[in-house]
Amino acid sequence: MKKLLLASLAWMLWLPAQADLRVAATVPNLGMLTRAVGGDAVTVMVMSPPDRDAHYLEARPSMMVMLRRADLVVAIGAELEVGWLPAAIQGANNRRVQPGQPGYFEATRKVDLLGKGRPADRALGDVHPHGNPHIYLDPERMALVGYALAERLGELLPERADEFQQNAERFSAAVAERMPDWRARAKEAPGVLLYHEDADYLLHALDVPLLGYIEPLPGIPPTASHLRSLVRGLADQQGVIWSMNYHPTRAGEYLARELGWRSVHLPSQVAVDGDVDAYWAMIDAWVRALETTE
């Protein structure tokens, strides 16, 4: 009983006194955006670590604790978290953050998605019929989500709605300032071979050719025959191999040796407490990986 009381006191002390809204973000990049838009009006709790694939998490008691205390859950949506978020919300027993309530927000509902309309057929791999959910590596789509998030925060806390809108505008202006440089630096990039579909939006934003995927189907580990077919098909081209820090490295290293390309292994999420500067630095690292192919 004493340990439970101390734990409760520790949690209460951890919450900043000036915060008016408690927000549970499913991934660190959404936590970053929520802090950028919400400022000191929000306390942000992040449910997944930056070095894990958010597709394959499990509902955990720690998630349910966050959701039980939250006024708002900020999710990616488009079924990215379908394997664990509904169960965590059910276990939290918090009416405020149920889907359909003002306390439930899905980022992918606020932007156009790539890859819409694919059949929900498990034989085709881990497909998302509503569209590719990995929008968090596209700064311009994140800026649009920021405006929508500002509107939702303003509904929950009307007296600070103007402040949220100004913060969203500040984030959007910072994106607009940086995108021309990122695009210019990526202009001569020959193309990228991805492990999974999780950097499609960034390549699309930079107008960089997508050369294919190491996975034969989304979420399906590469086979030897698929890797050999990639080598045959790409042997006369130049490119870079991209994978996230949670992907296995063996297939990318094999392809790098066979093709004479570089294999780049970088994070797709900022740290759990990462800020806007950390997000710019992460995108810049991906762009820098395009500038040299040798």
C-alpha positions in Angstrom: 0.0 0.0 0.0 2.8 2.3 0.9 4.6 1.6 -2.4 1.4 2.3 -4.3 0.9 5.6 -2.5 4.5 6.6 -3.3 4.1 5.7 -6.9 1.0 7.8 -7.2 2.7 10.8 -5.6 5.7 10.4 -7.9 3.3 10.5 -10.9 1.6 13.6 -9.6 4.9 15.3 -9.0 6.0 14.4 -12.5 3.1 16.3 -14.1 3.9 20.0 -14.7 1.6 22.2 -12.7 0.9 24.6 -15.6 -0.3 21.8 -18.0 -4.1 21.9 -18.7 -4.3 18.8 -20.9 -2.8 15.4 -20.6 -2.1 13.9 -24.0 -1.1 10.3 -24.8 0.7 10.1 -28.2 1.2 6.7 -29.8 4.6 7.4 -31.4 7.4 9.9 -30.5 7.0 12.1 -33.6 3.4 12.7 -32.7 4.5 13.5 -29.2 7.0 16.1 -30.7 4.2 17.7 -32.8 1.8 17.8 -29.8 4.4 19.6 -27.7 5.1 22.0 -30.6 1.5 22.9 -31.0 0.3 22.6 -27.4 3.2 24.4 -25.7 3.0 24.5 -21.9 -0.7 23.8 -22.1 -0.1 20.1 -22.6 1.7 17.3 -20.8 2.7 14.6 -23.4 3.1 10.9 -22.6 4.5 8.7 -25.4 3.3 5.2 -25.6 5.9 3.5 -27.9 9.7 3.8 -27.8 11.5 5.3 -30.8 13.4 2.1 -31.7 10.4 -0.2 -32.0 8.1 -0.8 -35.0 4.7 0.6 -33.9 3.0 -2.0 -36.1 4.0 -4.9 -33.7 3.6 -3.6 -30.2 1.4 -5.2 -27.6 -1.1 -3.5 -25.3 0.7 -3.0 -21.9 -0.3 -1.9 -18.5 1.9 1.2 -18.8 -0.1 2.2 -21.9 -3.4 1.8 -20.1 -2.2 4.0 -17.2 -1.3 6.7 -19.7 -4.6 6.4 -21.5 -6.6 6.3 -18.2 -5.2 9.7 -17.2 -5.3 11.3 -20.7 -7.7 14.0 -21.9 -6.6 13.2 -25.5 -5.0 10.4 -27.4 -3.1 11.3 -30.6 -2.7 8.4 -32.9 -1.4 7.8 -36.4 -4.4 5.8 -37.5 -5.0 4.0 -40.8 -4.6 0.8 -38.8 -0.9 1.4 -37.9 -1.7 0.8 -34.2 -4.6 -1.6 -34.8 -2.8 -4.5 -33.1 -2.6 -2.8 -29.7 -4.2 0.6 -29.3 -7.9 -0.5 -29.3 -7.0 -3.1 -26.6 -5.1 -0.5 -24.6 -8.0 2.0 -24.8 -10.5 -0.7 -23.7 -8.2 -1.6 -20.8 -7.9 2.1 -19.7 -11.6 2.4 -19.3 -11.5 6.1 -20.0 -14.6 7.4 -21.8 -12.8 10.6 -22.9 -10.4 8.9 -25.3 -12.8 6.4 -27.0 -12.9 6.6 -30.8 -15.6 9.1 -31.8 -15.1 11.3 -28.7 -13.3 14.7 -28.8 -10.4 13.0 -26.9 -9.5 10.7 -29.8 -7.5 12.1 -32.7 -6.1 10.3 -35.7 -3.4 12.1 -37.8 -4.0 10.2 -41.0 -7.6 11.4 -41.2 -6.3 14.9 -41.7 -4.1 14.4 -44.8 -4.2 12.7 -48.2 -2.6 9.2 -48.0 -0.5 7.3 -50.5 -1.5 3.8 -51.5 -5.2 4.1 -50.9 -7.6 1.4 -52.0 -5.5 -1.7 -51.8 -7.5 -4.8 -51.0 -7.4 -6.0 -47.4 -5.9 -9.3 -48.3 -3.4 -10.9 -45.9 -2.0 -12.8 -48.8 -0.6 -9.4 -50.0 1.2 -8.9 -46.7 0.6 -6.3 -44.0 -1.4 -4.0 -46.2 -3.3 -0.9 -45.1 -6.4 -0.5 -47.3 -7.0 3.0 -46.0 -3.6 4.1 -47.2 0.0 4.2 -46.1 0.1 5.3 -42.5 3.7 6.4 -42.3 3.1 10.1 -42.7 5.4 11.1 -39.8 8.5 11.4 -42.0 6.8 13.9 -44.3 7.3 17.4 -42.7 4.6 19.0 -45.0 2.0 16.5 -44.0 3.0 16.8 -40.4 2.4 20.6 -40.7 -1.1 19.9 -41.9 -1.7 17.5 -39.0 -0.4 20.3 -36.7 -3.2 22.6 -37.9 -5.8 20.0 -37.3 -4.3 19.2 -33.9 -4.4 22.9 -33.0 -8.1 22.9 -33.8 -8.8 19.9 -31.6 -6.7 21.2 -28.7 -8.7 24.5 -29.1 -12.0 22.6 -28.8 -10.7 21.0 -25.5 -9.2 24.2 -24.2 -11.0 27.2 -25.9 -9.2 29.9 -23.9 -5.9 28.9 -25.5 -7.1 28.2 -29.0 -5.4 31.2 -30.6 -2.1 30.2 -29.0 -2.4 26.6 -30.5 -3.1 28.1 -33.9 -0.1 30.3 -33.7 2.1 27.4 -32.7 0.8 25.4 -35.6 1.6 28.3 -38.0 5.1 28.5 -36.5 5.7 24.8 -37.2 4.3 25.1 -40.7 6.5 28.1 -41.4 9.6 26.3 -40.2 8.8 23.4 -42.6 8.3 25.8 -45.5 11.6 27.4 -44.8 13.5 24.1 -44.8 11.9 22.2 -47.6 13.5 24.1 -50.5 17.0 23.3 -49.1 16.1 19.6 -48.5 14.7 19.3 -52.0 17.7 21.0 -53.6 20.1 18.7 -51.8 18.2 15.6 -52.9 17.8 16.8 -56.5 20.6 14.6 -57.9 19.8 11.5 -55.8 19.6 8.5 -58.1 17.0 6.6 -56.1 16.3 4.6 -52.9 15.6 1.0 -52.2 13.5 0.8 -49.0 13.2 -2.1 -46.6 9.5 -1.3 -45.9 7.0 1.3 -47.0 7.8 3.6 -44.1 9.8 6.3 -46.0 7.6 6.5 -49.0 6.2 9.9 -48.0 9.7 11.4 -47.5 10.9 10.2 -50.9 7.6 11.6 -52.4 8.1 15.0 -50.7 11.7 15.2 -51.9 10.8 13.9 -55.5 13.4 11.1 -55.2 12.8 7.8 -57.1 11.6 4.8 -55.2 13.5 1.7 -56.6 11.6 -1.0 -54.7 11.4 -2.8 -51.3 13.6 -5.4 -49.6 10.4 -6.9 -48.3 8.7 -8.9 -51.0 5.4 -7.9 -49.5 4.7 -5.4 -46.6 5.7 -7.0 -43.3 7.0 -10.2 -44.9 10.7 -10.9 -44.4 12.9 -11.0 -47.5 13.6 -14.4 -49.1 16.8 -15.3 -50.9 15.1 -15.5 -54.2 13.6 -12.0 -53.7 17.0 -10.6 -52.8 18.6 -12.2 -55.9 15.8 -10.7 -58.1 16.6 -7.2 -56.7 20.2 -7.6 -57.5 19.4 -8.7 -61.0 16.9 -5.8 -61.5 19.1 -3.1 -60.0 22.6 -4.2 -61.1 23.0 -1.4 -63.7 21.6 1.4 -61.5 23.0 3.6 -58.7 21.1 4.1 -55.5 21.0 4.0 -51.7 19.5 1.4 -49.4 17.4 2.8 -46.6 16.2 0.9 -43.5 14.9 2.0 -40.1 16.7 1.4 -36.9 14.3 -1.4 -36.0 14.7 -3.4 -39.2 17.1 -6.3 -39.5 20.4 -5.3 -41.2 21.5 -8.5 -42.9 19.5 -8.2 -46.1 20.5 -4.6 -46.6 24.2 -5.4 -46.1 24.0 -8.2 -48.6 22.4 -6.0 -51.2 24.9 -3.3 -50.5 27.8 -5.7 -51.2 26.2 -7.1 -54.3 25.2 -3.7 -55.8 28.1 -1.6 -54.5 25.6 0.7 -52.8 25.6 2.3 -49.4 23.2 0.9 -46.8 21.8 3.5 -44.4 20.2 2.6 -41.1 18.6 5.6 -39.4 15.7 6.3 -36.9 12.2 7.2 -38.1 11.2 8.7 -34.7 12.7 11.3 -32.4 13.5 10.4 -28.8 10.5 10.0 -26.5 11.1 13.6 -25.2 12.4 14.8 -28.6 11.6 18.4 -29.6 11.2 20.1 -33.0 14.9 20.6 -33.4 15.4 16.9 -33.0 12.8 16.3 -35.8 14.6 18.7 -38.1 17.9 17.0 -37.4 16.4 13.6 -38.1 15.0 14.6 -41.5 18.3 16.3 -42.3 20.1 13.1 -41.6 17.9 11.2 -44.1 18.5 13.9 -46.7 22.2 13.8 -46.0 22.1 10.1 -46.7 21.0 10.9 -50.3 23.8 13.3 -51.1 26.6 10.8 -51.6 26.0 7.3 -53.1 29.6 6.1 -52.9 
